[in-house]
Amino acid sequence: MKSNNQTIITAIAIAIVGALILTLIPTLPSSISFALGAIAVGAALYFMQTPKEATPIDNTETSQSSKTLYVGNLPYRANETDVKNLFAEHGDVFAVRLMKDKRTGKRRGFGFVVMSSLDADSAIEQLNNKEYGQRTLKVREANEPKNADTDISETE
């Protein structure tokens, strides 16, 4: 968007041009010339504005929403691809984040899977308490974090 200084300069320039036109047409009544000047300045200011960025419309009926699932008691050797493939059997998987310890870099045995809301409940039902890699998975809908400062970091 143009700065306020540019807008003021443009308005003054339009007013000067309008005044010159008025001196050339002295028979024009002052009320009509004032109205024409106001319309001209308004139109100039309108067209000087840059268009705002389009904001996406949040239409939940047409866009596919997602849910984040907590997955606990994962085998430490499991990686993102393994977990994605496991959950992909039950629906559309958008992202997988397995958590690592900041200091050691070792996996902590839990993570998060983002998948389609339509498929999430079915995945929870099918995978919770299921044995995977000689461990019993714990799968539920993830809670929103209460504190942004955590001792965990995302992998990759």
Disulfide bonds with the S-S distance in Angstrom:
none
